[in-house]
Amino acid sequence: MTFRHTFCPQTNETMWRQSWERCQTMQSELSAEPRDMSQGALRQLLEQQHHLLHHSAAAVQDLAALVRPHRSLVLLCDAQGTVLQQAGDPNFLRRAEQVALRAGVSWAENHRGTNAIGTALFCAQPIKIHGSQHYLPDNRILSCHAAPIYDPYGQIIGVLDISGPAELEHHYALDLAQLYARQINRQMLESLCSPARRLLHLHTDPGLLNSAFSGRLVLEDDIIVAADELAARMLRQHWQELPGQDLQSVLERAKNTSEALTLHLSSTTKPAPPARPVPTQAETAETQPLSPQQEQALAPALRAMQMGLSILLSGPSGSGKERMARELHRRHPSRGGPFVAINCAALPETLIEAELFGYEAGAFTGARRQGYAGKLRQAHGGVLFLDEIGDMPVGLQSRLLRVLQEREVQALGSERTHRLDFQLISASHQPLEKLVREGRFRADLYFRLQDYICTVPSLKERPDLGDYISRELVALSHGQVAPQLHPDALKKLQDYDWPGNYRQLRSVLLQIMVQDYPGRVWRIQDLPALPCLNAESPAPQEPAFAVTADHSRSRATAQSAAPTPKTLREQEYAAVQQALKQHQGNISKAARALGLHRSTLHRRLKTMSSFFTADDHRPESPESAWQ
């Protein structure tokens, strides 16, 4: 299918009506049955789309937090309309499954009829398809808003879609999809910058230079390397034709257009951060001082790091381990090197190896033409942060151990080795020594990681939690008036145990921001209707499963309490079982309640099934709760 980029957009109604006409001509080819790919094919597709997934990760996460309270999903698709990932409201996700709105399914127009994803790709324009505007009747339960994602050279490489139930109509959703699609484009554009390449901002209004509304060009010796959509519009050029042209020639042609055009320029050698309507967790964390407890934990860890020791950050999920790692990097005397982070739990197993060790051009199907250096080489001279190291597949642990021992790396498909010099910081919310005893983590690698173990304090340990919540609302408001909390509501938030720590708190505050309006004072009854705020605070349990372990019930005796699990393994087993029951088998929601990543819970379920044999006294199998 060929896509075009145009400066003369069609109206939304024109696009969906013309799509219906196209669908009528291929009526026999359309089917309500999804074109679903196998898990193996999906894994290969995710490998091929590594570049898009990498640069979209922050945008998808932030956008999902905004739309989740409004019963909506965010979907990232490739340029053929195949869904790569989805995030958002887990309740609507179950409903979306009825029409195969899930990873691995093609939503191209010639497969699924008129729909936002496929029609946006065909028209190369953002589009909203609401309810009955969908061509196939089964899809009319949806209200969808899709915007194409462009690479820095003006080619469509994917689609960002916000989908919700048709009974709700969100007029802001299409603008949000466009905003975040543009953010992904700019993330890719600015990643091209280097000491030899500078980033140029341009706008007709000098006051809007370096803002979210300025155009951007990447230049090398005054030759345009890449551009964004706004720059192409301001220069009156076709986006795809800008790369390779001399900047001065392009500016002269722009000035000689029939309508007078005056552009103001500013330049920087460093990539500017992508525009965000809400700052990311890392960005707001930088504006907040560490708590006294965090400072106390950080001081000896910094001394250990200065001695060249490996640092292992241990603490419950969401407690700010990455923030602590970044602070160690920032305060280290040789902080000039890069800080390179990778979340071992968030990446599919098939991507972790390529992400860490890199690969040569042509190493596998879908590999980048120029190859990929990998995180280990990118961290040379700086800090490598391996988050959730306990979720690293056992097969890769031996390769990482060899790298740490020999301080050299060999990329996939390559015979060359590269010397490495970096400071290693790793983190885990799981007790690694327990994983070693269970055979899920190599003992020799564990001893390499834990030269110094730094225990990261939980959010609840902050004595200034109320002040912190108020400051966080101001930081999230990004210069606007912050939501106002009634003292009772603030105390309610302050008194809660926050098993999900900073991550859980930020999610609640984001929901408050989305629903705020001028003059509103938030009272207890106005707080987001989350189970965690409407129930009594849970009793403390194992850090990784602090939410529901004490409320477990046996399947055989639903009206009476189950026998109390005696071992840590049984407590973990019971906690997973109860979380899945409470959330009707929804893996994503159960994982959030337990403070885990979704992929981590999947791995835990597989591991647990091998731990327990048929036994009248064992807890109910967690897998049975969702199969």
C-alpha positions in Angstrom: 0.0 0.0 0.0 1.3 3.5 -0.9 0.9 6.4 1.5 1.1 10.1 0.7 1.8 13.1 2.8 -0.2 16.2 1.9 -0.5 19.8 2.9 -4.2 19.8 2.0 -5.9 17.5 4.5 -9.3 16.1 3.8 -12.2 16.5 6.3 -12.9 13.6 8.7 -16.3 12.9 7.1 -14.9 12.9 3.6 -12.2 10.3 4.6 -14.6 7.9 6.2 -17.2 8.1 3.5 -14.6 7.5 0.8 -13.3 4.6 2.9 -16.8 3.0 2.9 -16.9 3.3 -0.9 -13.5 1.4 -1.1 -14.8 -1.2 1.3 -17.9 -1.8 -0.8 -15.7 -2.7 -3.8 -13.8 -5.3 -1.7 -16.8 -6.6 0.3 -15.9 -10.2 -0.3 -12.4 -9.8 1.0 -13.4 -8.3 4.3 -14.1 -10.5 7.3 -15.0 -10.0 10.9 -12.5 -12.8 11.7 -9.1 -11.3 12.7 -5.9 -11.9 10.8 -4.0 -13.1 13.8 -0.3 -14.0 13.7 1.4 -16.7 15.7 3.4 -15.9 18.8 6.6 -16.7 16.9 5.7 -14.4 14.1 4.7 -11.7 16.6 8.1 -12.0 18.4 9.9 -11.6 15.0 7.8 -8.6 14.2 8.6 -7.0 17.5 12.3 -7.5 16.8 11.9 -5.9 13.4 10.1 -2.9 15.0 12.7 -2.5 17.7 13.4 1.1 16.6 9.8 2.2 16.7 9.1 0.5 20.0 12.2 2.0 21.6 11.4 5.6 20.6 7.7 5.2 21.4 8.0 3.7 24.9 7.8 6.9 26.9 5.0 8.4 24.8 2.9 5.2 25.0 3.4 5.0 28.8 2.5 8.7 29.4 -0.5 8.6 27.1 -1.8 5.4 28.6 -1.8 7.1 32.1 -3.9 9.9 30.7 -6.5 7.8 28.9 -6.8 5.0 31.4 -9.3 6.8 33.7 -11.5 7.4 30.6 -11.9 3.7 29.8 -9.6 3.9 26.8 -6.6 2.2 25.3 -3.5 3.3 23.5 -2.4 1.1 20.6 0.9 1.3 18.7 0.8 -0.2 15.2 3.3 -0.7 12.5 3.1 0.9 9.0 0.9 -2.1 7.8 -1.6 -1.6 10.5 -0.6 -4.5 12.7 -1.0 -3.8 16.5 2.4 -4.1 18.3 1.3 -3.2 21.8 -1.6 -1.8 23.8 -1.9 -0.1 27.2 -4.5 1.6 29.2 -7.8 0.6 30.9 -7.7 -3.2 31.6 -11.5 -3.3 31.8 -12.0 -2.0 28.3 -9.1 -4.2 27.1 -11.3 -7.2 27.8 -14.1 -5.7 25.7 -11.7 -4.8 23.0 -10.6 -8.5 22.8 -14.1 -9.2 21.4 -13.1 -7.5 18.2 -9.5 -8.6 18.3 -8.1 -5.2 19.2 -4.8 -6.8 20.4 -1.2 -7.3 19.5 -0.5 -9.4 16.4 -3.8 -8.5 14.6 -3.8 -6.5 11.4 -6.2 -3.5 11.3 -5.4 -2.5 7.8 -8.4 -1.2 5.9 -8.4 -4.0 3.4 -8.6 -6.5 6.4 -10.9 -4.8 8.9 -12.8 -2.3 6.8 -13.2 1.4 7.7 -11.4 1.9 11.0 -9.2 4.6 12.4 -5.9 2.7 12.2 -6.3 1.4 8.7 -7.9 4.5 7.2 -5.4 6.8 8.8 -2.7 4.8 7.0 -4.5 4.8 3.7 -5.1 8.6 3.8 -1.9 9.5 5.6 -3.9 11.7 7.9 -5.2 11.7 11.5 -8.8 10.5 11.6 -11.6 9.7 14.1 -13.9 6.8 13.4 -16.7 6.7 15.9 -19.3 3.9 16.4 -21.4 3.4 13.3 -18.8 4.9 11.1 -16.9 1.6 11.2 -17.7 -0.5 8.2 -17.9 -3.9 9.9 -20.8 -4.1 12.4 -18.7 -5.9 15.1 -16.3 -2.9 15.3 -19.1 -0.4 16.0 -18.6 -0.8 19.7 -15.5 1.3 19.3 -14.6 5.0 19.2 -11.1 5.3 17.7 -8.7 8.1 17.0 -5.5 7.5 15.1 -2.6 9.6 13.9 0.3 8.4 11.6 3.8 8.3 13.0 6.5 9.6 10.7 10.2 9.0 10.7 12.6 12.0 10.4 12.5 11.6 6.6 8.8 12.0 6.2 7.9 8.3 5.8 5.0 6.7 7.7 6.4 4.0 10.0 3.4 3.4 12.3 0.2 4.6 13.9 -0.7 5.8 17.4 -4.4 5.1 18.2 -6.6 5.9 21.2 -9.7 3.6 21.3 -12.6 3.6 23.8 -16.2 2.5 24.0 -18.6 4.0 21.4 -21.0 5.2 24.1 -18.3 7.7 25.2 -17.1 10.3 22.8 -13.8 12.0 23.7 -13.4 15.1 21.6 -9.8 15.7 22.9 -8.6 12.2 21.9 -7.6 12.9 18.3 -5.6 15.9 19.3 -3.8 13.8 22.0 -3.0 11.1 19.4 -1.5 13.7 17.1 0.5 15.4 19.8 2.1 12.2 21.0 2.7 10.9 17.4 4.6 14.1 16.8 6.5 13.6 20.0 7.6 10.2 18.8 8.7 11.7 15.5 10.8 14.3 17.4 12.3 11.7 19.7 13.6 9.9 16.6 14.7 13.2 14.9 16.7 14.3 17.9 18.3 10.9 18.3 20.1 11.7 15.1 22.0 14.6 16.6 25.7 14.2 17.4 28.7 16.5 17.9 28.9 16.8 14.1 25.1 17.4 13.7 23.2 20.3 15.2 19.5 20.8 15.9 17.9 23.9 14.3 14.6 25.3 15.5 12.5 27.6 13.3 9.3 29.6 13.5 7.7 32.7 12.1 7.3 34.0 15.7 10.6 34.4 17.6 8.8 33.9 20.9 7.9 30.4 19.9 11.4 29.2 19.1 12.4 26.1 21.1 8.7 25.5 22.0 6.5 22.6 21.2 5.2 24.6 18.2 8.6 25.2 16.5 9.9 23.3 13.5 13.1 21.2 13.8 15.9 20.4 11.4 19.0 18.3 11.9 21.9 19.8 10.0 25.4 18.6 9.1 27.6 21.3 7.5 24.5 23.3 6.6 23.0 20.3 4.7 19.6 19.1 5.9 19.9 15.6 7.3 16.3 15.2 8.6 13.3 17.3 9.5 9.9 17.3 11.2 6.5 18.0 9.7 6.3 21.5 11.1 9.6 22.5 9.5 8.5 21.2 6.2 5.3 23.3 6.3 7.1 26.4 7.3 9.7 25.9 4.5 6.9 25.2 2.0 8.6 22.0 1.0 7.6 18.4 0.6 8.8 16.7 3.8 10.4 13.7 1.9 12.4 16.1 -0.4 14.1 18.1 2.4 17.0 15.7 3.4 20.1 16.4 1.3 19.2 20.0 0.4 21.4 23.0 1.3 19.7 25.0 4.1 20.4 28.4 2.6 18.9 27.4 -0.8 15.8 26.1 1.0 15.4 29.4 3.0 15.8 31.5 -0.1 13.1 29.6 -1.9 10.8 29.9 1.1 11.3 33.7 1.1 10.4 33.9 -2.6 7.0 32.3 -2.2 3.9 34.4 -3.2 3.1 34.9 0.5 5.9 36.7 2.5 7.6 34.4 4.9 10.0 35.4 7.7 11.6 32.7 9.7 13.5 33.0 12.9 16.2 30.4 13.7 18.0 29.1 16.8 20.5 26.3 17.0 21.8 23.9 19.6 24.3 21.1 19.6 22.3 19.1 22.0 18.9 17.5 21.4 16.1 19.3 23.1 13.8 17.1 25.2 10.6 16.1 23.4 7.5 18.3 24.2 5.2 16.7 26.7 1.8 17.9 28.0 2.7 16.2 31.3 6.3 15.7 32.4 7.6 12.2 32.7 8.2 10.6 36.0 12.0 11.0 35.5 11.5 14.7 34.7 9.4 15.5 37.7 11.7 13.4 40.0 14.6 15.7 39.0 12.7 18.7 40.4 12.0 17.0 43.8 14.7 16.7 46.5 15.5 13.3 47.9 13.9 12.4 51.2 16.2 12.3 54.3 15.9 8.5 54.2 17.0 8.4 50.5 19.9 10.7 51.2 21.0 8.5 54.1 20.9 5.4 51.8 22.6 7.2 48.9 25.8 8.4 50.8 27.5 5.0 51.4 26.4 3.8 47.9 28.2 6.8 46.4 31.3 6.0 48.3 31.2 2.4 47.1 30.7 3.6 43.5 33.7 5.9 43.8 35.7 2.8 44.7 34.6 1.2 41.5 32.3 -1.3 43.1 29.1 -2.7 41.5 25.9 -1.3 43.2 22.8 -3.4 43.7 19.7 -1.3 44.5 17.1 -3.3 46.4 13.6 -2.1 47.2 9.9 -2.6 46.5 8.6 -1.9 43.0 8.0 1.8 42.3 10.2 3.0 45.2 12.5 5.1 43.0 15.4 2.8 42.3 16.1 4.4 38.9 15.9 7.9 40.5 18.6 6.7 43.0 20.7 5.3 40.1 20.5 8.6 38.2 21.5 10.5 41.4 24.5 8.3 41.8 25.5 9.0 38.2 24.9 12.7 38.7 26.9 13.0 41.9 29.8 10.8 40.8 33.0 12.8 40.1 33.3 11.3 36.6 29.7 12.1 35.7 30.6 13.2 32.2 29.9 9.7 30.8 26.4 8.6 29.6 23.8 7.1 31.8 22.3 4.1 29.9 19.3 2.3 31.4 17.5 -0.8 30.3 14.5 -2.4 32.0 15.0 -6.2 31.8 11.3 -6.8 32.7 9.7 -4.5 30.2 11.4 -6.0 27.1 10.4 -9.3 25.5 13.0 -12.0 26.0 13.8 -12.0 22.3 14.8 -8.3 22.4 16.9 -8.2 25.6 19.9 -9.9 24.0 20.0 -7.5 20.9 19.3 -4.5 23.1 22.2 -5.3 25.5 24.9 -6.7 23.2 24.0 -5.1 19.9 24.1 -6.7 16.4 25.8 -6.4 13.1 23.9 -5.3 9.9 21.9 -8.3 8.6 22.3 -10.3 11.8 18.7 -11.3 11.7 15.5 -10.5 9.8 14.5 -6.9 10.4 17.9 -5.8 11.8 18.8 -2.2 11.1 20.7 -1.6 7.9 23.6 0.0 9.9 23.5 -2.5 12.8 23.1 -1.5 16.4 25.8 -0.9 19.0 23.8 -2.1 22.0 23.4 -0.7 25.5 26.7 -2.1 26.8 28.8 -0.2 24.2 26.6 2.9 24.6 27.5 2.9 28.3 31.3 2.9 27.7 32.8 5.6 29.9 29.6 6.1 31.9 27.0 4.1 33.9 25.0 1.1 32.8 21.7 0.7 34.8 20.1 -2.7 34.6 16.6 -2.4 36.2 14.7 -5.5 37.3 17.8 -7.6 36.8 16.0 -10.5 38.5 13.8 -10.8 35.3 16.8 -11.4 33.0 16.4 -14.8 31.3 18.8 -17.4 32.7 20.3 -18.0 29.3 21.5 -14.4 29.0 22.9 -14.2 32.5 25.9 -16.2 31.5 26.7 -13.8 28.6 26.4 -10.8 30.9 28.7 -12.5 33.5 31.3 -13.0 30.8 31.1 -9.3 29.9 31.5 -8.3 33.5 34.5 -10.6 33.9 36.3 -9.7 30.7 35.0 -6.2 30.1 34.5 -6.8 26.4 31.5 -7.5 24.3 30.8 -9.2 21.0 27.7 -8.2 19.0 25.3 -10.7 17.5 26.5 -11.7 14.1 29.9 -10.3 14.6 33.4 -11.8 15.2 34.9 -8.6 16.6 35.0 -7.7 20.3 34.9 -4.2 21.8 36.6 -3.2 25.1 34.3 -1.8 27.7 34.7 0.5 30.7 31.5 1.4 32.6 30.2 1.5 36.1 27.4 -1.0 36.8 24.3 -0.3 38.8 21.5 -2.9 38.9 18.2 -3.0 40.7 15.6 -5.6 41.7 12.4 -5.5 43.7 12.9 -9.3 44.3 15.4 -10.7 46.8 18.0 -12.1 44.4 19.5 -14.4 47.0 16.0 -16.1 47.1 16.1 -16.4 43.3 19.6 -18.0 43.6 18.3 -20.6 46.0 15.4 -21.4 43.7 17.7 -21.8 40.7 16.3 -18.8 38.8 19.4 -16.6 39.1 23.1 -17.5 38.7 25.0 -17.3 42.0 28.2 -16.2 40.3 26.4 -13.4 38.5 24.7 -12.4 41.8 28.1 -12.0 43.6 29.3 -9.9 40.7 26.4 -7.5 41.1 26.3 -7.0 44.8 29.7 -5.5 45.7 27.5 -3.1 47.7 23.7 -3.5 48.3 21.8 -0.3 48.8 18.3 -0.7 50.2 16.0 1.9 48.7 13.4 3.2 51.3 9.7 3.0 50.3 7.4 6.0 49.8 5.6 5.5 53.1 8.9 6.0 55.0 8.9 9.7 54.0 8.1 11.9 57.0 7.2 14.8 54.5 4.8 12.7 52.4 2.1 15.4 52.5 4.4 18.1 51.4 5.8 15.8 48.7 2.4 15.1 47.3 1.7 18.9 47.1 5.0 19.5 45.4 4.5 16.7 42.9 1.1 18.1 41.9 2.8 21.4 41.2 5.5 19.7 39.2 3.0 17.7 37.1 1.0 20.8 36.4 3.9 22.1 34.3 3.5 25.8 35.0 -0.3 25.7 35.2 -2.5 26.0 38.3 -2.1 22.8 40.4 -5.2 20.9 41.6 -6.2 21.9 45.1 -6.6 19.1 47.7 -8.8 19.5 50.8 -6.8 18.8 53.9 -8.8 15.6 54.6 -8.2 14.4 51.1 -4.5 15.1 51.4 -4.4 13.2 54.7 -6.2 10.3 53.1 -3.4 10.1 50.5 -0.7 10.7 53.1 -2.0 7.9 55.4 -2.3 5.2 52.7 0.5 2.5 52.6 1.2 2.9 48.8 2.3 -0.6 48.0 3.1 0.6 44.5 5.1 3.5 45.9 6.0 6.5 43.8 4.8 4.9 40.6 1.3 4.2 42.1 1.1 7.6 43.7 2.0 9.3 40.4 -0.7 7.4 38.6 -3.3 8.6 41.1 -2.1 12.2 40.8 -2.2 12.1 37.0 -5.9 11.0 37.2 -6.6 13.9 39.5 -5.0 16.3 37.0 -7.0 14.9 34.0 -10.3 15.5 35.9 -9.4 18.8 37.5 -11.0 22.1 36.6 -10.6 25.7 37.8 -11.9 26.3 41.3 -12.3 22.7 42.2 -11.3 21.6 45.7 -10.7 17.8 45.8 -12.4 16.1 48.8 -12.1 12.5 49.9 -15.1 11.4 47.9 -13.7 13.0 44.8 -10.5 11.0 44.8 -10.1 8.5 42.0 -12.3 5.4 42.6 -9.5 3.0 43.0 -9.7 -0.1 45.2 -6.4 0.9 46.9 -8.1 4.1 48.2 -11.5 2.6 49.1 -10.2 -0.2 51.2 -8.3 -0.4 54.4 -4.5 -0.3 54.0 -3.2 -3.9 53.6 -1.0 -5.5 56.2 2.7 -5.6 55.4 3.9 -8.7 53.5 6.7 -9.6 51.3 7.8 -6.4 49.4 7.0 -7.7 46.0 3.5 -8.8 47.0 2.4 -6.4 49.7 -1.2 -5.9 48.4 -3.4 -9.0 48.9 -1.5 -11.9 50.5 -3.4 -11.7 53.7 -6.8 -12.0 52.0 -6.3 -15.3 50.2 -9.2 -17.8 50.1 -9.1 -21.5 49.2 -11.2 -22.6 46.2 -12.5 -25.5 48.2 -13.6 -23.4 51.2 -14.8 -20.2 49.7 -16.6 -19.1 52.9 -13.7 -19.8 55.3 -10.1 -18.6 55.5 -7.5 -20.7 53.8 -4.6 -22.2 55.7 -1.9 -19.5 56.2 0.9 -20.1 53.8 4.1 -21.0 55.8 6.9 -20.5 53.3 7.8 -17.4 51.3 7.1 -19.3 48.2 3.6 -20.2 49.4 2.9 -16.6 50.4 4.0 -15.4 47.0 1.8 -18.1 45.4 -1.2 -17.2 47.5 -0.7 -13.5 46.7 -0.7 -14.0 43.0 -3.8 -16.2 43.2 -5.7 -13.7 45.2 -4.7 -10.8 42.9 -5.9 -12.7 39.8 -9.2 -13.5 41.6 -9.8 -9.9 42.6 -9.2 -8.7 39.0 -11.2 -11.5 37.3 -8.0 -13.0 35.8 -6.8 -9.8 34.2 -3.0 -10.2 34.0 -2.3 -6.5 33.5 -4.4 -5.3 36.5 -3.2 -8.1 38.8 0.4 -7.2 37.9 -0.1 -3.6 38.8 -1.8 -4.6 42.1 1.3 -6.7 42.9 3.7 -4.0 41.9 5.0 -6.1 39.0 5.4 -5.6 35.2 2.9 -7.6 33.2 5.6 -9.7 31.5 7.2 -10.4 34.9 3.9 -11.8 36.2 3.6 -14.1 33.1 7.1 -15.4 33.9 6.2 -15.9 37.6 3.1 -17.9 36.6 5.1 -20.2 34.4 7.7 -20.7 37.1 5.1 -21.3 39.9 3.4 -24.0 37.9 6.6 -26.1 38.2 7.0 -25.5 41.9 3.8 -27.1 43.1 2.5 -30.6 42.4 -1.1 -31.8 42.9 -1.7 -31.4 46.7 -4.9 -30.9 48.7 -3.1 -28.4 50.9 -1.5 -26.2 48.2 -3.0 -22.9 47.2 -5.1 -22.9 44.0 -2.9 -22.7 40.9 -2.6 -19.0 39.8 -2.8 -20.1 36.1 -6.2 -21.6 36.7 -7.5 -18.1 37.6 -6.9 -16.7 34.1 -7.0 -19.7 31.8 
